[in-house]
Amino acid sequence: MLRLFFTTLFTFIFSVNIAYANYTGSGDLITGIEHFQEPSEQPMNLVEAQEYFQQNPVFSARSSLLNFGISDKASWVRLSLNNTSKDSVFKRLTAGQTWLERVDVYLVTDTLNQHWYSGDGERANHHLIPDVGIVFDLEVPAGESAILIRAQSFDPMTLPIELITNEEARQKDTINHVMSGILYGILFALVGYNIILFFTLKQADSLYYCLYIACFIVMNLGYSGYAFLWLYPDSPTIQNYSTLFFMVLHGVCGLIFVSHFLNLPARMPKLERFIQGYITCGIAVISLLVILQKHQPSAVVAFVFLSFTTLVMIVIGIVNLGKVRDAQYFLLAVSCSMLGLLLTTLSVWGVIPYTYQGYNGAVYGVLLEALILAFVLANRLKVIENERVTAKFLSSYDPLTQLFNRHSFVQAGTKIIQDDTKYNASISFIILDIDYFKSVNDSYGHQVGDRALCHISNLLQKYCRNSDVVARWGGEEMVILLPNTDMSEALNCAENLRSIIEKTPLCIDGEVISLTASFGISSRVNNENLDQLFKHADKQLYIAKNRGRNRVEPQRDNLSALSLNR
């Protein structure tokens, strides 16, 4: 089942990437892409940028997926266009990712200059499409023209330039939103599942894992643009810092989960102290930078902290291989996360070429990590639940005969007697003792004695009613509580059981061992409680043994009362 799920997931991701690639590119109107970074802190206007492109050497891009790393300097991009048709065409321009501080777009022709702008430094508007980027609807005139883009951000500067038709845009947006729906659906399901596990089984690992995934969801909603558009469209400051803060918090929750998952406080106290100090420093630094509103340093700290945290988690997993249960699965999970995060970090920093797959590497990595860890946690909880069920069984049943033990019999019997009082129903009590059981142990050994106890208990379970409560009281004594049963019926039941035991010897390795049992019976006449019923039946058992054993002795006053009632 797990293999089938992962196969389906990988197939879906691969097919989505292929479909996405069909709508990714510079577009058939773009004949060239050039770019440069502003040489000074003084912002350039459109005219100055056009002159710079004409008079200075600039970079020519081979791909429309541009990235410039983390820098506080603005970058200019010029798209040279050539519309060979006679009419204007309508296109949608994607000019950057949703977290860019500000993006200015200019459509320049011989007779007209048009200007639009957007970004998360401004109030959220229709130009921001979550999981797609900052987009602009353009009417590109016939002939040659140019689009100039000025982008600035204190976060990683990523500009996946696209100029596509509205139909292509709708198909691409559908793919993105379906992919996001599946991603968030899986992650929210994991969160809900672990919340239920925590409140039902009180397992702290489930809570820390839930917080770890929840922080990633908040972080992803932030940098994909959903949170900005839906939750705080009028608060650019929250948008600028919340994602960076939750990146650090995601790493912190991951380390806390690792610490408890691998039991580091008890096993590796020095490593645990290092983790606590590292967590404290990370939260303190990012909190101070957020309070001081130092955007660019906050971005650097968030990316470095999260990257180093994942590396630390891998090292911890390697160190604990073979020492802790499930350490190998944990290492596989965090390795997926680390690889995905590394691809995303290198991609948005500009170290490797920007690609859709690389940009979403962290998402794929964390999703795989979450699924693997969820499987491991579920397996652990299954083991814990099995241990709990086993412990409950052992606390309720006699381990040798598999009958109720005395404690469970008293609990069940007390409830039956309470119901008997409420509905005025008859109830009887039988106690039996295996005759000459000590001689069986002395003659054949205690192992055969145990087999004899199991043999008798199996006969009782087979020939008693489902409503009867059968238990091992102690030693070779067993008891039966018979609801809705008067003395006459109980006497017939006990006599039947006595006869069956006498006629069903124990056979071991060709040896036939005859067994018999003595029975004492009491019935409820004057609202006796369970303890009183036991005492009366035990007295009758003593009489049965004194009168020669292998017999049934009912409580005589119960028989008299029964005769009078009839």
N, C-alpha and C positions, 0 to 999 in steps of 0.2 A: 504493500500500500504506500509506504513512504517513498520507495523507489519510483512508483508510478506518479506520485505527486510531483517529485522533483523533475522527472522527465517532462511532464506536462508543463511545468513552470519554465524550464529551460527552452522548450519548444516555443512557448508563447513569447518569451523575451526575444528569442532569435527572430521570430516572424515579425514582431513589432519593429525590431531594429531594421530589418530588411524593408518593411513598409515605410518606415520613417526615412530611410535613405533615398527612397524614390522621390521624396519631396524636399530633399536637402540639396542645396547648391546655390550658385550665384545667380541662376536665372539666365534665360536666353537673351535678355536685353543688355546685360552687363558685359562690357568689352575690356574692362580693366579695373583693378582695385589697388589703390595706393594709400599710404598712411604715414603719419609722423606724430611724434609727441611734441607738445608745445615746449619750446626751449626755455621758457622762463615762467615764473609764477603769475605773470600778468596775462589774463585771459585774452585770446585773440578773437577778433570779430570775423565775420564771413569774408570781408574784403582782404584782411590781412592773411587769412588762411589761404585764399585763392592765390595771392601773390607768393606765399611761401611755397605752394605746390609748383608754381611756375619757375621760381628763381633758385630753388634749393634742391639738392638730391633728397629723394624720399624713398621709402621702401615700397616695393611692388609685392603684392601678396599672391601666392600661388593658390591659396584656398580662401573661400569666403568665410571660413570659421576662424575668426581672429581672437587672439588673447594677448594681453600686455602685462600680466602679473599684477601685483599690488603696487600701486603708485598713486601719489596724490596729483600727478600731472595729467592734464587732459590730453586725449588723443584725437586726432582728426583723421577721418577716412574719406576718400573720394572715390565714388563709383562712377566710372565713365559709361554712359548709356548710349545705345543706338537703336531706336525704334524704326525698323525698316518699313513698317506699314504706313499707310497714308493717314490713319486715324490714331487718335490717342488711345492708350490702353490703360486699364485699371489694374493696379498691382497692390499687393500688401508687402510692405517692407518690415522685416524684423531687424531691428537695429541694435539689439543688446539684450542681456539678461535682465530679469526683473529687479535685481538688487542694485543696479547702477544708480548713482546719485542723481545724475541729470544727463539726458540725451537730447541734443538739438539736431534737427534734421532740416536741411535746406534742399529744395529742388530748384536747380539753377538752369535757366535757358537763356537764349539770346535776348529775350524780351521780358522775362518774368523771373522773379525770385519768390519762392514760397517758404514759409518757416513754420515748424511745429516743434514742440518740446514736451518731455515728460521725464519720469524717474521717481525713485523712492525718496528723493529729497523734497518732492512736491506732494500735494494731496493726490491720492490714488484716483486715476481716471480711466476712461475707456481705452487708452493706449496700452494699459497694462493687462496682459492676458496671462494668468497663472500657468506655469509649466510650459509656456511658450516664449515669452519675453516682452519687450517693449516694441509695439508694432504701430505702423502708420499706414493709412490708406492713401495711395498716391494715384494721380492721373498723369501718366508719363506721355508727353506730347510726341508727335512724329518727329523723326530726325534725331540729331544728336543733342544730348543734354547731360547733366551730371547731378548726382546726389552727394552732398557733403554732410558728414555726420561728425558732430563733436560730442564725445563721451567722456564723462568724468566720474570716478568712483574711488572711495577709500577701501572698498573691498576688491577682490580680484576682478580685473577688467577683462570681461569676456564679451565678445561681440560676434555671435553667430549670424552673419549677414545673410539674409534671404530676401529675394524679390520674386514672389510667386503670385499666381492668380488667386482669386477669391475661392474658386472651387478647390484648388490644391490646399489652400489655407484651411478650409473647412475639414477636409479629409485628414490633414495633419493634426489639427486641433482635436478631432475625434479620437485619433490614436493616442495622443498624449493624455487626454482625459480618461479614456478607458484604462490606460496603463496606470494612471494615478489612482483610479477607483479600485483597481485590483490591489495595488500596493497598500493603500490605506485600509482597505477592507481586511486584508490579511493581518496587518499590524494591529488594528483595533480589535479584531477577533482574538489575537494573542493577548492583548491587554485585558480584555474582558475575561478570558479563560483563566488567566493567572490571578485576577482579582477574586474570582470565585474559589479558586484553589486556596488562596490565602485565607479567606474568611471561613472556609469549610474545614481545611486541614491545618490551618495556623502555621504554614510553612513560610519562614521569612525569605527564603530564596525566591519564592514566587512574587513576593512584594517588591524586592529589589530588582528583579528582572522586569517586572511591570513598569517600574519607574524608569528603568534604562530604556525600554522601548517607547514609553510615553515621551521622554525627552527628545528622542529622535523624531517622533511624529511632530512635535512642536517645532523643532529645528527645521524639518523638511517643509512644513507649512509656511515657515518664515521665508526661506530662501527661494521657494517655488513661487511665492507671491500670493498664495491663497489667504494667508492670515492678514496681510496688508489690505487686500481688497475687501475681505469680508468682516474683519474684526476691528481694525483701527485705521480706516482709510484717511482720517484727518490727522494722524499722528506719525509723521515721517520719522521722528526721533525714536519711537518704539520700534519701528521697522528696522532702523539702522542698527540698533543695539540688541534687540531681543534674540535674533538668530545667533549672533556671536556669543551671547551669554549662555544660550541653551546648547551651543556646541560644547562649551566647557562643562556645563552641567551634565550633558550626555556622557562625556568621558568620566566625570566623577561618579555617576551612578553605575557606569560599567565597572569601575574599580571596586566600588562597594559590593556589587554583585559578585565579582571575582573573589573578593576576600571571604565572603560567606560561603560561596559555592565550593571553594577549595579549603575552607576552614583554616585560613592563614593565621588568625589570632592565636590559635592553640598550637599550630604546627610550625609556623615561621614568624615569631613575634617581631624580629628585627625587620623583616620585609613588611610586616603589617605597620610598623611605626613609620617606615619610609613612605608607604602609601598614604597614611594619614597626613604626614607632613606635606607631601606632594599635593594632595587634595586641598589642604588648607591654603597653600601658596597659590594654587590655580584659582580658587574661588576669590581669594583676597585681591589678586592682581586684576582679574577681569572685572570685579566689582568696582575697584578704584578707577579703572579706566573708563568704565561706563558712567560712573558718577561725574568724572571730569570731562566726559564726552570727547574722549580721544579716539576717534573712529579708526584711523589707520593702525595705530598700535593695538587696538582691540582686535582688529582683524588678524594681525600677525600672531598675537598671543593665542587667539582661538584656534587657528589652523595648526600652529606649532603644538599647542597643548593636546589637541585631539589626536594628531599624528603620533606624538610621543607616547600618549596614553595607550593607543592601540599596540604600539611596539612593546611597551611594558607588559601588556596583557599577554602577548605572544611569548615573551621571555618567561613569564610566570607559568604559562602553560607548559613550556618545554621543561622547566625545572621540576614540575610536578608530574611529568610523565612516569607512569609506573608506580607512583606513590599514592595517588588519589584515584578513586573510582571515577570514571568518565573523563579523566584529564585529557585523553586523546581526542575525544569529541569536542571538548572545550577548545583545544588547540586548533582543530579544524575550523571551528566556528569563527574564532577571532582572526584566523588567517584569511578567511574569506572577507571579513570586514576590513582587515588591514590592506589587503590587495585592492579592494574597491576604493577605500579611502585614499590610498596612494595614487591610484589612477586619477581620481577626481582632483586631488591636490596638485599633482604635476600638470594636469590639463588646464586648470583655471589659473595656475601661476605662470603658465606659458613655457614650462620646461619641456613638455612634449606637445605635439600638434593637438589642437583642440578637436575632439570628436564627440558625437552624441553619446557613444558608448562610454568613452572616458569620463565625460561630464557626469553621467549617471552611475559611474562605478561605485560610489559610496552607497547609493540606494540599493543596487543589486547586492553589494557585499553585506550590508546590514540586514537585508531581507533574508539572505541565505543564512547568515549568522543567527538571526532570530528564529528561523525554522529549525535549525540544528539544535540550538539551545532549548527550544520549546520541546523538541522530541526528547532530549536528555532529561529535562525537568519532569516531563510526563512519565518517563521510565522510572526516574527516581521516586516519584510520588506513587507510582504503581507498586514499587517494592515496599515503600513505607506503608501503603494501604494493606498490602498482603501481610506484612508483619503485624499491623494493627488487628487485622481480622484473625490472624493466628493467635495473637495474644488474647484477644477477646474469647476465642474458642477455648483456649487452654484455661482461661479463668472461669469458664462456664461449664466445661465438660471434664469428666474424668479421662485422663490421657490414655488409660489402659482399656477401659470398656467402651469409651465413646458415649457413655450415658451422662446425663446431667450430674454435676457434683452436688454436694449438700447445699452449698450457697444458692445455686441456681434453682434447685428444687424448692427451697424455702421461698424464694422470690415468686416462682410460678405458682406454688401451692397457696401462698397467702392471697394472691390475686383471685384464684379460683374460689377460695372460701369466701372472699368478699362478694364475688358475684353470686355465690350460692345463697348468702344471706339476703342479698337484694331480691333474688328471684325465687327464694324458698325452694331450692332444688336439693336433691339428695346428693350426698358425697361420701365416699368410703376410702379407707386407707389400708394398704397391705404392706406388711414388712416380711421379708423372707431371709432366711439364713441357710447357707449351704451346709449340709450335715457333714460332720467329720472332716471339715476342710483342712484342719491341721495335719491329719493323717495323710491327706493327699500330698501336701507339701513335704512331709517327712519321708513318704515312700517314693515319690517321683521327682521331688525337687521343686523349688519355687517357680521355675520356668513353666512347668506343667501346671502348677497352681494358678499362674497367670492365665494360661490357656483355658483352664476350667472356668475362671471368672468371665473371660470373654465368651466362652461357650454359653454359659447361663444368660449373660446379657443379650446375646444374639437371639436366644429363644424368647426372652421377654419382649424384645423389640419386634420380633416377628409375630407373636401371638397376642400382644396387647393391642388395644384400639389406638387409633391415631390421636384421640382426645385424651388418652391416659398419659400421665406424667411419670416417667420411669427414671430412677436415679440410683447411683451407687452411694449408699449412706456412709459406708466405711468398712474396710476389711472385706469380709465375705457377705455383708448385709446389703440388701437392695430394697428399695421402697417403691411403691406404686400408688399414685393418687388417682382415684377414679371419679371424675365428675359425673353428675346425673346418674348415680349408681347407689342403690340401697344395699342393705346387708345381704339379702338373699342373692342378688346379682353378683355382689362381690365374692360371696362364698362360692358360687358356681365358677367364677373366673379363677379364683385361687386354686380350687380343686382341679380345674382344667390345666393350669400351669404346673401344679405339683405332678400330675400324671404325665404331662409331656416331658418334664425334666427326668422323671424316673425311667421313661421309655426311650430316652434319647441319650445314650451314653457318649462320652468323649472318646474319640478314637485318635490315637497318636502313634504313628509308626507301627501299625498293626496291634497295638496295645489298646484294649477296650477298658475304659475306666467308668464304672457306674457311679452316678451322682444322684443324690436326692436333696430335697430342701424342705424346711419346716416353715409354716406360714402363720402369721398372726393378723387378725382383721379387726378393724373398728369402723363404725359408721357414725355420722353426725346426727345426733338426736336432740341435744339441748344446746345447740349453737356452740359446740366446742371449737376451739381454735386449732391450728395445725399442730402445735406442740402437744395439746391434750390428746388429739387423735393419735399422734405418734406414741405417746405414753401408754394409751389403752392397747394399741396394736402390739407394742413391744412386750407388754405384760402377757398377752395371749401367745406371742411367740415363745416366751419362756415356758409357758404351760405346755405348748406343743413339743418342745424339746424334752421336758420332763416326762411326757407321756409316750416317749419312744421315737420321736422324730419322724420325718417323712409324713407329716400330717398337717391339717389345717385346723386352726382353733379360732372361731369367731368370738366376738365379744357377746356374752350371753344376754346381758340386759338389752343389747341392740336387737337380738332375735326376739326377745319377749315383747319389746315395744313394737316390732314389726308385726308380730302375731296379733297383738291387740288392735293395731291400726286396721288389719285386715278383717 
